[in-house]
Amino acid sequence: AMVGMQAMGIKLATDSRDRAEAANLATQLVGEMWLNRAALASYQYSGSGTPPAALTTWVAQVDATLPDAAAHQPIVTVGASTLGASVGSQTTVTMRWRNPTETTVHQFVMTAYIN
């Protein structure tokens, strides 16, 4: 029973660390997008194929940080805000990863309004 509790504790700590890393990476990208507002469309990425030039370095960092992220690339959408034009463009960053001992793909989604 004690070994099972330790294993569960390790799994929960790993899951928490991965979520924190995903949140930090998404926040980093949104900050970069704020600085480069004029080129927001260049960040659009469906999560398959070659990432756009604006994301190449960031996607490599994601792949190096989150487990199995290379097989589950992030998705970045940029479009009109559902709240109206006055709040700017609605940007959604979806981070995806899978721990090696699991079959479930985890995700973290961040939405920001950039104007």
Secondary structure as GFF3:
##gff-version 3
##sequence-region A 1 115
A	DSSP	alpha_helix	2	35	.	.	.	ID=ss1
A	DSSP	three_ten_helix	37	43	.	.	.	ID=ss2
A	DSSP	three_ten_helix	53	55	.	.	.	ID=ss3
A	DSSP	alpha_helix	56	65	.	.	.	ID=ss4
A	DSSP	three_ten_helix	69	71	.	.	.	ID=ss5
A	DSSP	beta_strand	75	80	.	.	.	ID=ss6
A	DSSP	three_ten_helix	85	87	.	.	.	ID=ss7
A	DSSP	beta_strand	89	97	.	.	.	ID=ss8
A	DSSP	beta_strand	106	114	.	.	.	ID=ss9
###
